[in-house]
Amino acid sequence: MATAARDVRNRGKVAPGDKPMVDALVPAVEALDAAADQGVEAALLHSAAADGAEATRRMTARMGRARNLGERGVGFIDPGALSVAIIFEGLAAKP
């Protein structure tokens, strides 16, 4: 997972805080890495991704299409970050 997150960051030339989808992906992957040996539940990963997505609400986008909004984008969750949170929500709901 960490390799995939790194590849997404490198391909998009983005970092956490730029208000891209990696603001949800990176916290989820870090939670996964931190709990890999503890049999962590997928719900924890969804929580980390959802928290990362929610954090984008306070950010001004520096990358991606949202960058064109400038300060007008503050107050809105980044759609890519929300998509990542939804993916992890689906994984958490899977039996």
Jmol script that loads the backbone (N, CA, C; Angstrom):
load data "model"
ATOM      1  N   MET A   1       0.817  -1.189   0.000  1.00  0.00           N
ATOM      2  CA  MET A   1       0.000   0.000   0.000  1.00  0.00           C
ATOM      3  C   MET A   1       0.866   1.260   0.000  1.00  0.00           C
ATOM      4  N   ALA A   2       1.912   1.248   0.781  1.00  0.00           N
ATOM      5  CA  ALA A   2       2.765   2.434   0.849  1.00  0.00           C
ATOM      6  C   ALA A   2       3.384   2.731  -0.516  1.00  0.00           C
ATOM      7  N   THR A   3       3.731   1.687  -1.246  1.00  0.00           N
ATOM      8  CA  THR A   3       4.296   1.876  -2.584  1.00  0.00           C
ATOM      9  C   THR A   3       3.257   2.502  -3.506  1.00  0.00           C
ATOM     10  N   ALA A   4       2.020   2.029  -3.419  1.00  0.00           N
ATOM     11  CA  ALA A   4       0.954   2.588  -4.256  1.00  0.00           C
ATOM     12  C   ALA A   4       0.718   4.057  -3.924  1.00  0.00           C
ATOM     13  N   ALA A   5       0.697   4.386  -2.640  1.00  0.00           N
ATOM     14  CA  ALA A   5       0.498   5.786  -2.228  1.00  0.00           C
ATOM     15  C   ALA A   5       1.649   6.654  -2.733  1.00  0.00           C
ATOM     16  N   ARG A   6       2.872   6.130  -2.647  1.00  0.00           N
ATOM     17  CA  ARG A   6       4.039   6.880  -3.136  1.00  0.00           C
ATOM     18  C   ARG A   6       3.940   7.092  -4.637  1.00  0.00           C
ATOM     19  N   ASP A   7       3.515   6.050  -5.352  1.00  0.00           N
ATOM     20  CA  ASP A   7       3.385   6.165  -6.802  1.00  0.00           C
ATOM     21  C   ASP A   7       2.321   7.190  -7.197  1.00  0.00           C
ATOM     22  N   VAL A   8       1.205   7.232  -6.465  1.00  0.00           N
ATOM     23  CA  VAL A   8       0.158   8.228  -6.736  1.00  0.00           C
ATOM     24  C   VAL A   8       0.719   9.628  -6.520  1.00  0.00           C
ATOM     25  N   ARG A   9       1.456   9.803  -5.417  1.00  0.00           N
ATOM     26  CA  ARG A   9       2.053  11.114  -5.116  1.00  0.00           C
ATOM     27  C   ARG A   9       3.041  11.520  -6.211  1.00  0.00           C
ATOM     28  N   ASN A  10       3.890  10.587  -6.627  1.00  0.00           N
ATOM     29  CA  ASN A  10       4.898  10.895  -7.638  1.00  0.00           C
ATOM     30  C   ASN A  10       4.266  11.194  -8.992  1.00  0.00           C
ATOM     31  N   ARG A  11       3.284  10.402  -9.370  1.00  0.00           N
ATOM     32  CA  ARG A  11       2.649  10.603 -10.683  1.00  0.00           C
ATOM     33  C   ARG A  11       1.951  11.951 -10.756  1.00  0.00           C
ATOM     34  N   GLY A  12       1.277  12.335  -9.687  1.00  0.00           N
ATOM     35  CA  GLY A  12       0.569  13.611  -9.674  1.00  0.00           C
ATOM     36  C   GLY A  12       1.427  14.784  -9.234  1.00  0.00           C
ATOM     37  N   LYS A  13       2.662  14.482  -8.801  1.00  0.00           N
ATOM     38  CA  LYS A  13       3.571  15.514  -8.292  1.00  0.00           C
ATOM     39  C   LYS A  13       2.899  16.321  -7.181  1.00  0.00           C
ATOM     40  N   VAL A  14       2.271  15.592  -6.238  1.00  0.00           N
ATOM     41  CA  VAL A  14       1.535  16.214  -5.143  1.00  0.00           C
ATOM     42  C   VAL A  14       2.033  15.694  -3.810  1.00  0.00           C
ATOM     43  N   ALA A  15       1.711  16.437  -2.777  1.00  0.00           N
ATOM     44  CA  ALA A  15       2.054  16.059  -1.415  1.00  0.00           C
ATOM     45  C   ALA A  15       0.850  16.332  -0.525  1.00  0.00           C
ATOM     46  N   PRO A  16       0.789  15.677   0.627  1.00  0.00           N
ATOM     47  CA  PRO A  16      -0.287  16.014   1.555  1.00  0.00           C
ATOM     48  C   PRO A  16      -0.270  17.521   1.841  1.00  0.00           C
ATOM     49  N   GLY A  17      -1.440  18.103   1.879  1.00  0.00           N
ATOM     50  CA  GLY A  17      -1.547  19.540   2.087  1.00  0.00           C
ATOM     51  C   GLY A  17      -1.805  20.310   0.801  1.00  0.00           C
ATOM     52  N   ASP A  18      -1.596  19.644  -0.339  1.00  0.00           N
ATOM     53  CA  ASP A  18      -1.896  20.282  -1.627  1.00  0.00           C
ATOM     54  C   ASP A  18      -3.391  20.203  -1.941  1.00  0.00           C
ATOM     55  N   LYS A  19      -4.143  19.507  -1.115  1.00  0.00           N
ATOM     56  CA  LYS A  19      -5.578  19.249  -1.247  1.00  0.00           C
ATOM     57  C   LYS A  19      -5.880  18.338  -2.428  1.00  0.00           C
ATOM     58  N   PRO A  20      -5.081  17.280  -2.593  1.00  0.00           N
ATOM     59  CA  PRO A  20      -5.423  16.254  -3.564  1.00  0.00           C
ATOM     60  C   PRO A  20      -5.969  15.030  -2.829  1.00  0.00           C
ATOM     61  N   MET A  21      -6.220  13.978  -3.551  1.00  0.00           N
ATOM     62  CA  MET A  21      -6.730  12.757  -2.949  1.00  0.00           C
ATOM     63  C   MET A  21      -5.746  12.148  -1.956  1.00  0.00           C
ATOM     64  N   VAL A  22      -4.465  12.482  -2.069  1.00  0.00           N
ATOM     65  CA  VAL A  22      -3.493  11.898  -1.149  1.00  0.00           C
ATOM     66  C   VAL A  22      -3.693  12.376   0.286  1.00  0.00           C
ATOM     67  N   ASP A  23      -4.453  13.455   0.490  1.00  0.00           N
ATOM     68  CA  ASP A  23      -4.731  13.894   1.856  1.00  0.00           C
ATOM     69  C   ASP A  23      -5.599  12.892   2.599  1.00  0.00           C
ATOM     70  N   ALA A  24      -6.300  12.034   1.892  1.00  0.00           N
ATOM     71  CA  ALA A  24      -7.036  10.928   2.501  1.00  0.00           C
ATOM     72  C   ALA A  24      -6.248   9.622   2.393  1.00  0.00           C
ATOM     73  N   LEU A  25      -5.563   9.435   1.269  1.00  0.00           N
ATOM     74  CA  LEU A  25      -4.842   8.193   1.026  1.00  0.00           C
ATOM     75  C   LEU A  25      -3.672   8.008   1.985  1.00  0.00           C
ATOM     76  N   VAL A  26      -2.873   9.030   2.173  1.00  0.00           N
ATOM     77  CA  VAL A  26      -1.676   8.908   3.011  1.00  0.00           C
ATOM     78  C   VAL A  26      -2.026   8.569   4.466  1.00  0.00           C
ATOM     79  N   PRO A  27      -2.993   9.251   5.121  1.00  0.00           N
ATOM     80  CA  PRO A  27      -3.320   8.858   6.496  1.00  0.00           C
ATOM     81  C   PRO A  27      -3.845   7.422   6.596  1.00  0.00           C
ATOM     82  N   ALA A  28      -4.610   6.984   5.610  1.00  0.00           N
ATOM     83  CA  ALA A  28      -5.117   5.615   5.631  1.00  0.00           C
ATOM     84  C   ALA A  28      -3.979   4.609   5.504  1.00  0.00           C
ATOM     85  N   VAL A  29      -3.043   4.879   4.603  1.00  0.00           N
ATOM     86  CA  VAL A  29      -1.904   3.981   4.422  1.00  0.00           C
ATOM     87  C   VAL A  29      -1.016   3.991   5.668  1.00  0.00           C
ATOM     88  N   GLU A  30      -0.825   5.150   6.266  1.00  0.00           N
ATOM     89  CA  GLU A  30      -0.031   5.217   7.504  1.00  0.00           C
ATOM     90  C   GLU A  30      -0.702   4.428   8.613  1.00  0.00           C
ATOM     91  N   ALA A  31      -2.029   4.508   8.722  1.00  0.00           N
ATOM     92  CA  ALA A  31      -2.752   3.732   9.730  1.00  0.00           C
ATOM     93  C   ALA A  31      -2.597   2.240   9.461  1.00  0.00           C
ATOM     94  N   LEU A  32      -2.639   1.871   8.184  1.00  0.00           N
ATOM     95  CA  LEU A  32      -2.465   0.468   7.812  1.00  0.00           C
ATOM     96  C   LEU A  32      -1.076  -0.018   8.192  1.00  0.00           C
ATOM     97  N   ASP A  33      -0.059   0.761   7.861  1.00  0.00           N
ATOM     98  CA  ASP A  33       1.314   0.379   8.187  1.00  0.00           C
ATOM     99  C   ASP A  33       1.518   0.278   9.698  1.00  0.00           C
ATOM    100  N   ALA A  34       0.957   1.219  10.440  1.00  0.00           N
ATOM    101  CA  ALA A  34       1.140   1.238  11.891  1.00  0.00           C
ATOM    102  C   ALA A  34       0.477   0.045  12.561  1.00  0.00           C
ATOM    103  N   ALA A  35      -0.565  -0.475  11.966  1.00  0.00           N
ATOM    104  CA  ALA A  35      -1.328  -1.543  12.603  1.00  0.00           C
ATOM    105  C   ALA A  35      -1.230  -2.872  11.867  1.00  0.00           C
ATOM    106  N   ALA A  36      -0.315  -2.983  10.932  1.00  0.00           N
ATOM    107  CA  ALA A  36      -0.228  -4.183  10.092  1.00  0.00           C
ATOM    108  C   ALA A  36      -0.101  -5.470  10.906  1.00  0.00           C
ATOM    109  N   ASP A  37       0.630  -5.420  11.977  1.00  0.00           N
ATOM    110  CA  ASP A  37       0.859  -6.624  12.772  1.00  0.00           C
ATOM    111  C   ASP A  37      -0.176  -6.810  13.873  1.00  0.00           C
ATOM    112  N   GLN A  38      -1.131  -5.884  13.963  1.00  0.00           N
ATOM    113  CA  GLN A  38      -2.090  -5.949  15.071  1.00  0.00           C
ATOM    114  C   GLN A  38      -3.477  -6.387  14.611  1.00  0.00           C
ATOM    115  N   GLY A  39      -3.607  -6.843  13.370  1.00  0.00           N
ATOM    116  CA  GLY A  39      -4.897  -7.287  12.870  1.00  0.00           C
ATOM    117  C   GLY A  39      -5.939  -6.184  12.898  1.00  0.00           C
ATOM    118  N   VAL A  40      -5.542  -5.018  12.480  1.00  0.00           N
ATOM    119  CA  VAL A  40      -6.422  -3.846  12.525  1.00  0.00           C
ATOM    120  C   VAL A  40      -7.658  -4.031  11.663  1.00  0.00           C
ATOM    121  N   GLU A  41      -8.748  -3.489  12.105  1.00  0.00           N
ATOM    122  CA  GLU A  41      -9.987  -3.555  11.341  1.00  0.00           C
ATOM    123  C   GLU A  41      -9.996  -2.498  10.249  1.00  0.00           C
ATOM    124  N   ALA A  42     -10.683  -2.803   9.167  1.00  0.00           N
ATOM    125  CA  ALA A  42     -10.786  -1.870   8.047  1.00  0.00           C
ATOM    126  C   ALA A  42     -11.476  -0.582   8.465  1.00  0.00           C
ATOM    127  N   ALA A  43     -12.300  -0.635   9.514  1.00  0.00           N
ATOM    128  CA  ALA A  43     -12.993   0.563   9.987  1.00  0.00           C
ATOM    129  C   ALA A  43     -11.994   1.630  10.428  1.00  0.00           C
ATOM    130  N   LEU A  44     -10.879   1.217  10.989  1.00  0.00           N
ATOM    131  CA  LEU A  44      -9.851   2.175  11.404  1.00  0.00           C
ATOM    132  C   LEU A  44      -9.250   2.862  10.188  1.00  0.00           C
ATOM    133  N   LEU A  45      -9.047   2.114   9.124  1.00  0.00           N
ATOM    134  CA  LEU A  45      -8.497   2.692   7.903  1.00  0.00           C
ATOM    135  C   LEU A  45      -9.487   3.678   7.292  1.00  0.00           C
ATOM    136  N   HIS A  46     -10.760   3.320   7.311  1.00  0.00           N
ATOM    137  CA  HIS A  46     -11.782   4.238   6.801  1.00  0.00           C
ATOM    138  C   HIS A  46     -11.793   5.506   7.635  1.00  0.00           C
ATOM    139  N   SER A  47     -11.672   5.369   8.933  1.00  0.00           N
ATOM    140  CA  SER A  47     -11.662   6.542   9.818  1.00  0.00           C
ATOM    141  C   SER A  47     -10.495   7.465   9.485  1.00  0.00           C
ATOM    142  N   ALA A  48      -9.314   6.885   9.249  1.00  0.00           N
ATOM    143  CA  ALA A  48      -8.135   7.700   8.909  1.00  0.00           C
ATOM    144  C   ALA A  48      -8.340   8.406   7.572  1.00  0.00           C
ATOM    145  N   ALA A  49      -8.894   7.683   6.590  1.00  0.00           N
ATOM    146  CA  ALA A  49      -9.137   8.292   5.280  1.00  0.00           C
ATOM    147  C   ALA A  49     -10.193   9.384   5.376  1.00  0.00           C
ATOM    148  N   ALA A  50     -11.256   9.131   6.144  1.00  0.00           N
ATOM    149  CA  ALA A  50     -12.319  10.130   6.300  1.00  0.00           C
ATOM    150  C   ALA A  50     -11.798  11.377   7.002  1.00  0.00           C
ATOM    151  N   ASP A  51     -10.944  11.191   8.008  1.00  0.00           N
ATOM    152  CA  ASP A  51     -10.351  12.345   8.693  1.00  0.00           C
ATOM    153  C   ASP A  51      -9.468  13.142   7.742  1.00  0.00           C
ATOM    154  N   GLY A  52      -8.700  12.436   6.913  1.00  0.00           N
ATOM    155  CA  GLY A  52      -7.851  13.118   5.930  1.00  0.00           C
ATOM    156  C   GLY A  52      -8.676  13.888   4.916  1.00  0.00           C
ATOM    157  N   ALA A  53      -9.764  13.280   4.460  1.00  0.00           N
ATOM    158  CA  ALA A  53     -10.647  13.961   3.511  1.00  0.00           C
ATOM    159  C   ALA A  53     -11.267  15.194   4.147  1.00  0.00           C
ATOM    160  N   GLU A  54     -11.731  15.058   5.374  1.00  0.00           N
ATOM    161  CA  GLU A  54     -12.348  16.198   6.075  1.00  0.00           C
ATOM    162  C   GLU A  54     -11.339  17.330   6.255  1.00  0.00           C
ATOM    163  N   ALA A  55     -10.081  16.999   6.462  1.00  0.00           N
ATOM    164  CA  ALA A  55      -9.050  18.026   6.646  1.00  0.00           C
ATOM    165  C   ALA A  55      -8.895  18.897   5.395  1.00  0.00           C
ATOM    166  N   THR A  56      -9.243  18.351   4.225  1.00  0.00           N
ATOM    167  CA  THR A  56      -9.106  19.145   2.997  1.00  0.00           C
ATOM    168  C   THR A  56     -10.088  20.311   2.961  1.00  0.00           C
ATOM    169  N   ARG A  57     -11.109  20.256   3.789  1.00  0.00           N
ATOM    170  CA  ARG A  57     -12.102  21.340   3.851  1.00  0.00           C
ATOM    171  C   ARG A  57     -11.436  22.673   4.230  1.00  0.00           C
ATOM    172  N   ARG A  58     -10.370  22.609   5.008  1.00  0.00           N
ATOM    173  CA  ARG A  58      -9.698  23.819   5.487  1.00  0.00           C
ATOM    174  C   ARG A  58      -8.527  24.247   4.596  1.00  0.00           C
ATOM    175  N   MET A  59      -8.313  23.515   3.512  1.00  0.00           N
ATOM    176  CA  MET A  59      -7.140  23.760   2.664  1.00  0.00           C
ATOM    177  C   MET A  59      -7.486  24.554   1.408  1.00  0.00           C
ATOM    178  N   THR A  60      -6.495  25.280   0.935  1.00  0.00           N
ATOM    179  CA  THR A  60      -6.571  25.895  -0.389  1.00  0.00           C
ATOM    180  C   THR A  60      -5.819  24.961  -1.329  1.00  0.00           C
ATOM    181  N   ALA A  61      -6.483  24.512  -2.378  1.00  0.00           N
ATOM    182  CA  ALA A  61      -5.867  23.554  -3.301  1.00  0.00           C
ATOM    183  C   ALA A  61      -4.679  24.192  -4.019  1.00  0.00           C
ATOM    184  N   ARG A  62      -3.573  23.459  -4.051  1.00  0.00           N
ATOM    185  CA  ARG A  62      -2.388  23.910  -4.770  1.00  0.00           C
ATOM    186  C   ARG A  62      -2.162  23.093  -6.032  1.00  0.00           C
ATOM    187  N   MET A  63      -2.925  21.995  -6.185  1.00  0.00           N
ATOM    188  CA  MET A  63      -2.769  21.107  -7.335  1.00  0.00           C
ATOM    189  C   MET A  63      -4.150  20.700  -7.825  1.00  0.00           C
ATOM    190  N   GLY A  64      -4.190  20.149  -9.038  1.00  0.00           N
ATOM    191  CA  GLY A  64      -5.427  19.615  -9.586  1.00  0.00           C
ATOM    192  C   GLY A  64      -6.383  20.704 -10.042  1.00  0.00           C
ATOM    193  N   ARG A  65      -7.564  20.264 -10.446  1.00  0.00           N
ATOM    194  CA  ARG A  65      -8.551  21.206 -10.969  1.00  0.00           C
ATOM    195  C   ARG A  65      -9.023  22.201  -9.919  1.00  0.00           C
ATOM    196  N   ALA A  66      -9.084  21.763  -8.680  1.00  0.00           N
ATOM    197  CA  ALA A  66      -9.554  22.647  -7.610  1.00  0.00           C
ATOM    198  C   ALA A  66      -8.624  23.841  -7.411  1.00  0.00           C
ATOM    199  N   ARG A  67      -7.409  23.731  -7.885  1.00  0.00           N
ATOM    200  CA  ARG A  67      -6.446  24.835  -7.764  1.00  0.00           C
ATOM    201  C   ARG A  67      -7.000  26.113  -8.398  1.00  0.00           C
ATOM    202  N   ASN A  68      -7.799  25.970  -9.456  1.00  0.00           N
ATOM    203  CA  ASN A  68      -8.366  27.136 -10.131  1.00  0.00           C
ATOM    204  C   ASN A  68      -9.354  27.912  -9.263  1.00  0.00           C
ATOM    205  N   LEU A  69      -9.874  27.268  -8.231  1.00  0.00           N
ATOM    206  CA  LEU A  69     -10.827  27.932  -7.342  1.00  0.00           C
ATOM    207  C   LEU A  69     -10.146  28.845  -6.328  1.00  0.00           C
ATOM    208  N   GLY A  70      -8.891  28.592  -6.056  1.00  0.00           N
ATOM    209  CA  GLY A  70      -8.175  29.397  -5.066  1.00  0.00           C
ATOM    210  C   GLY A  70      -8.885  29.338  -3.716  1.00  0.00           C
ATOM    211  N   GLU A  71      -9.031  30.478  -3.076  1.00  0.00           N
ATOM    212  CA  GLU A  71      -9.654  30.557  -1.749  1.00  0.00           C
ATOM    213  C   GLU A  71     -11.124  30.159  -1.763  1.00  0.00           C
ATOM    214  N   ARG A  72     -11.764  30.210  -2.918  1.00  0.00           N
ATOM    215  CA  ARG A  72     -13.180  29.826  -2.999  1.00  0.00           C
ATOM    216  C   ARG A  72     -13.379  28.344  -2.715  1.00  0.00           C
ATOM    217  N   GLY A  73     -12.317  27.566  -2.810  1.00  0.00           N
ATOM    218  CA  GLY A  73     -12.404  26.133  -2.544  1.00  0.00           C
ATOM    219  C   GLY A  73     -12.354  25.784  -1.070  1.00  0.00           C
ATOM    220  N   VAL A  74     -11.938  26.740  -0.241  1.00  0.00           N
ATOM    221  CA  VAL A  74     -11.898  26.502   1.197  1.00  0.00           C
ATOM    222  C   VAL A  74     -13.330  26.329   1.683  1.00  0.00           C
ATOM    223  N   GLY A  75     -13.527  25.313   2.518  1.00  0.00           N
ATOM    224  CA  GLY A  75     -14.859  25.026   3.018  1.00  0.00           C
ATOM    225  C   GLY A  75     -15.489  23.825   2.333  1.00  0.00           C
ATOM    226  N   PHE A  76     -14.798  23.295   1.308  1.00  0.00           N
ATOM    227  CA  PHE A  76     -15.307  22.144   0.567  1.00  0.00           C
ATOM    228  C   PHE A  76     -14.302  21.001   0.632  1.00  0.00           C
ATOM    229  N   ILE A  77     -14.804  19.793   0.796  1.00  0.00           N
ATOM    230  CA  ILE A  77     -13.946  18.613   0.798  1.00  0.00           C
ATOM    231  C   ILE A  77     -13.510  18.330  -0.634  1.00  0.00           C
ATOM    232  N   ASP A  78     -12.240  17.998  -0.807  1.00  0.00           N
ATOM    233  CA  ASP A  78     -11.714  17.656  -2.124  1.00  0.00           C
ATOM    234  C   ASP A  78     -12.400  16.382  -2.621  1.00  0.00           C
ATOM    235  N   PRO A  79     -12.940  16.401  -3.842  1.00  0.00           N
ATOM    236  CA  PRO A  79     -13.651  15.231  -4.362  1.00  0.00           C
ATOM    237  C   PRO A  79     -12.783  13.965  -4.441  1.00  0.00           C
ATOM    238  N   GLY A  80     -11.529  14.118  -4.809  1.00  0.00           N
ATOM    239  CA  GLY A  80     -10.641  12.946  -4.877  1.00  0.00           C
ATOM    240  C   GLY A  80     -10.400  12.358  -3.503  1.00  0.00           C
ATOM    241  N   ALA A  81     -10.210  13.215  -2.516  1.00  0.00           N
ATOM    242  CA  ALA A  81     -10.009  12.739  -1.146  1.00  0.00           C
ATOM    243  C   ALA A  81     -11.269  12.037  -0.643  1.00  0.00           C
ATOM    244  N   LEU A  82     -12.423  12.590  -0.970  1.00  0.00           N
ATOM    245  CA  LEU A  82     -13.683  11.961  -0.583  1.00  0.00           C
ATOM    246  C   LEU A  82     -13.830  10.604  -1.256  1.00  0.00           C
ATOM    247  N   SER A  83     -13.419  10.497  -2.500  1.00  0.00           N
ATOM    248  CA  SER A  83     -13.480   9.216  -3.213  1.00  0.00           C
ATOM    249  C   SER A  83     -12.642   8.158  -2.517  1.00  0.00           C
ATOM    250  N   VAL A  84     -11.453   8.532  -2.077  1.00  0.00           N
ATOM    251  CA  VAL A  84     -10.592   7.586  -1.353  1.00  0.00           C
ATOM    252  C   VAL A  84     -11.279   7.148  -0.063  1.00  0.00           C
ATOM    253  N   ALA A  85     -11.881   8.087   0.661  1.00  0.00           N
ATOM    254  CA  ALA A  85     -12.575   7.743   1.903  1.00  0.00           C
ATOM    255  C   ALA A  85     -13.728   6.784   1.628  1.00  0.00           C
ATOM    256  N   ILE A  86     -14.430   6.988   0.533  1.00  0.00           N
ATOM    257  CA  ILE A  86     -15.544   6.105   0.169  1.00  0.00           C
ATOM    258  C   ILE A  86     -15.039   4.704  -0.166  1.00  0.00           C
ATOM    259  N   ILE A  87     -13.903   4.619  -0.835  1.00  0.00           N
ATOM    260  CA  ILE A  87     -13.313   3.309  -1.143  1.00  0.00           C
ATOM    261  C   ILE A  87     -13.016   2.567   0.150  1.00  0.00           C
ATOM    262  N   PHE A  88     -12.388   3.250   1.102  1.00  0.00           N
ATOM    263  CA  PHE A  88     -12.068   2.599   2.372  1.00  0.00           C
ATOM    264  C   PHE A  88     -13.334   2.294   3.174  1.00  0.00           C
ATOM    265  N   GLU A  89     -14.368   3.106   3.022  1.00  0.00           N
ATOM    266  CA  GLU A  89     -15.645   2.823   3.681  1.00  0.00           C
ATOM    267  C   GLU A  89     -16.220   1.508   3.130  1.00  0.00           C
ATOM    268  N   GLY A  90     -16.116   1.338   1.812  1.00  0.00           N
ATOM    269  CA  GLY A  90     -16.583   0.097   1.203  1.00  0.00           C
ATOM    270  C   GLY A  90     -15.803  -1.113   1.693  1.00  0.00           C
ATOM    271  N   LEU A  91     -14.493  -0.946   1.837  1.00  0.00           N
ATOM    272  CA  LEU A  91     -13.671  -2.045   2.359  1.00  0.00           C
ATOM    273  C   LEU A  91     -14.046  -2.379   3.800  1.00  0.00           C
ATOM    274  N   ALA A  92     -14.361  -1.353   4.578  1.00  0.00           N
ATOM    275  CA  ALA A  92     -14.735  -1.563   5.981  1.00  0.00           C
ATOM    276  C   ALA A  92     -16.076  -2.277   6.087  1.00  0.00           C
ATOM    277  N   ALA A  93     -16.973  -2.040   5.142  1.00  0.00           N
ATOM    278  CA  ALA A  93     -18.302  -2.650   5.187  1.00  0.00           C
ATOM    279  C   ALA A  93     -18.313  -4.080   4.675  1.00  0.00           C
ATOM    280  N   LYS A  94     -17.263  -4.463   3.972  1.00  0.00           N
ATOM    281  CA  LYS A  94     -17.201  -5.795   3.388  1.00  0.00           C
ATOM    282  C   LYS A  94     -17.037  -6.825   4.508  1.00  0.00           C
ATOM    283  N   PRO A  95     -17.880  -7.886   4.490  1.00  0.00           N
ATOM    284  CA  PRO A  95     -17.796  -8.907   5.568  1.00  0.00           C
ATOM    285  C   PRO A  95     -16.525  -9.714   5.545  1.00  0.00           C
TER     286      PRO A  95
END
end "model"
wireframe off; spacefill off
backbone 0.3
color backbone group
